[in-house]
Amino acid sequence: MKKAILNKKHILVEKSITLNSNELNELIALADENNVIIGEAMTVYHMPIYKKLNEILNSGALGKVNLITMNFGSFKEYDMNNRFFNRSLAGGAMLDIGVYALSVIRWFFDSKPVNILSQDKAAPTGVDEQASLLLSDKEGQMATVMLSLHSKQPKRAMISCENGYIEIMEYPRAWEANITYTDGRTELIKAGENSDALYYEITDMEKAIDGDKNIMHLDYTADVMEIMTKFRQEHGLKYPEEE
């Protein structure tokens, strides 16, 4: 990434964009110095369904977002050499799947989480195999996250509001969401296609290069990276490059 930036190349980087906040902050400063755009290929910030849901929330129809519940579990065989558990390949639940859950939370929170409580279960290699987090922001919005690399869960997000709740299945590349209102009404919202996820990222990256920098939500990327970095620091989870 550094070499590309120094050669004046715009870069779109697969999640998670870096290992930690220090690396990301260094790259953001370097990109500013060289007048190039960097962005994280985080589907949540670019799928049309999330932009549509923001429009609905901004209309006031559901009232304020109060609670968010996130689940993501994937059963991976206990092969400590594969990338999921390998420290040298930045393995672990947080950077692999937690980044999606935290990105959804950041998308719907009014501001970045400032209070974070967490638990960790380490794999034999020392990476985080399982994790749980409680988060809240200064507006009083709260969220829970349950992650596992050795226990199957649905990829399910629930955004609870004053006047109803939004349920999103397969949220990393979602194309639809169900809204249930307090009066019992339900509404199915559809926008975009699951198969076009990478197209949406590239399209927004092109818009950023053309002048709309905010469309890549690099500030959200930095907030999520800060949470993940704090989580790993709290539990003593380091990768070889960080030692």
N, C-alpha and C positions, 0 to 999 in steps of 0.2 A: 504493500500500500504506500509506504513512504517513497519508494522508487517511482511509482506511478505519479504521485502528487508532485514530486520534484521535477518530473518530466512533463508537467502541466496537463496531466490526464485526469478527466473526471472519472470517479470510480463508484460503482454500485457493488456493495460487498455483502455476501451471504451472511445471514444471522449465525451466531452472534458476531457483531461487527469486529470486536476485539476481545481479548481475554479479560480486561479490567478497565476501570475508569481512567487510570493514568495513561494507558495506551490511547484510549479514545480522545482524551483531552489534548494529547500531543498531536494527534492527527488532525483534529479540528483546527488547532492553531496553525499547523503546517498548511492545511488547505486554504485557510484565510490568507496566509502570506503569499500563496501561489495562485490565488484567485481561481480555484477549482471547486467543483461540487463533489462532496462525498455523501453517500447515503447508504442506509442499511436496507437490504432486501427483506424487509419485514412485511409479509402479506397483509397483516391486519391494518396497516396504515394506508393500504392501497386498494383493497377489495371494495367494490361499489356498495356492498351491503352495509359496511360500517359507515360510509358517508351518508347513506340513506337513513340509517338509524340515528345518526347525529341530527339530521334535519328534523326527524320526528321528535327527538328530545328537545331540540331548540324551539320547537313550536309550543312546548308546554303541555302537550297532550298527556304525558305520563307524569308530569311533575318532576321533582328533584330526584336524582339518583342517590340512593341511600346506602345500598349494600350490593356487593358483587361477589359471586361464588364461582371459583374456577377449579376445574378438574382436568387432569391430563395424566393418564397412566398407560404405559406400554410395557408388555412383558418381553424382556430380552433375556435370552439364555445366558447363563453365568459363564460366558467366555470373557475372561479378563483381558484378552488381547484385542478384542474388537473396539471400535471407536467409542462405543457408549460407556465403557468402563476404563478406557486407557487414559492415564494421566498425560502421557506425551501427545495425545491427540485431543486434549481439552475435553475429556469425557465428563460425564455427570449429568444429572437431571436438569440442573438449573440452566446451564448454557444451551442444552440441547432442546428441551421442551418448555422449561420454565419461562424462557424469554417470550414465548407466545402468550402465555397466561398473563404475565406482567404487562405486556404490550396492550392487551385488551383492557386491563385495569387502567392503565395510563390514558388510553383513548377516552374512556368514559368518566374518569375522575376530573374534577375541576382543577386540581393542581397535583403536583407530584406527592407521593406518600412521604410523610415525615416521621411516622411512628411505625417501627417494624419489629415484630417478634417472630422468631422462627425456631424450628426443630430440624434436625438432620439425622439421617441414618446413612453411614458410609458403607460403600462397597469394599471388598477386600483390598482393592487397589488404592483406596483412600479418597476416591471421588464420591460425590453425593449420589447415592442410589435412590434415596427417598427424601422428600422435603415437604414441610408444611410452613406456611407463612400467614401471619395476620398483619394487615396494613391499614393505615388510616391517613387522611390528609387533614389540612388545617380547617377545612370546611366541615369535618365530621363524617365524611364518607368513609365506609369501611369495606374491606375485602378479605376473603380467605382464598388460599391457594393450596391444593394438594397435588403433589407430583410423585411419580414413581417410574423407575425403569425396570421394575421386576414385579409389577402388579398391574393387570389390565384395568383401565377406567375409561369411561366415555370422555371424548373431548367436548366438554360441556361448559358453557358459560351462562350464568344467570345474572341479569342486571335488575335488581329490585328497586322500584321507584315508588313514589307516593301513591300513584294512581294505577299501578299494575306492574308487571314484570316482563322482561324480554328473555327468551331462551334461545340460545344459539348452539346448535350441534355442529361438530366438525369445524370449530371456530378458526383454526389456522387458515383455512381456505373456504370460509363459509360463503354461501350464495343465498341463504334464506334464514329467516328468524321468525319465531312465533311470539306474538304479544298477547298476554292475557290481562285484561283490565279488571279493576276491582268489582265492576258490576257483572262480571262473568263473560263479557264479550271476548272473543278471540279474533286475531287477525294474523294472517300469514303475509310476511313481507319478503319479496324476492328482488334481488338486484345482482347482476353479474353472473358469471359462470365459474365454477370451480376450476375448470380446465384452463381458464385464461389468467390465472393468478400471476404468472410471470409477465404476461403482457401488460397487466395493470401497473406492475412495478416499473417496467421499462418506460411506459407512457408517462408516468409521473416524473421519472428521472429526466426525460426529455424536456418536460415543462420546467423543471428546476434549472436545467442548463440554459433554458431560454429566458430565465429571470425570476421564476416563481420558486425561490429557495425553500419557502416554508412548507411546500407540498410534500417534501420528503420527511418532515417531522423529525429532524435530527435532534431537536430538543427533547422529544419523547424518548428517542434512542438513548440519549445521555442519561435521562432520569432512570430508565430501566437498567442500564448498565451500572449505575450507582447502587441500585438496590441489590443486584446480583453480586457486585463486588463486596458490599457490606455483609451480605449473607455468607459468602465464602470466608471473609476475614473473621467473622464471629465464630465460625466453626473450624477455623484453622485449615481450610481447604486451599492448597496451593498447587499450581502447576509448575513443572520444572523451570520454566522461564522466569518464574516469579521468586524463586528461592535465592 
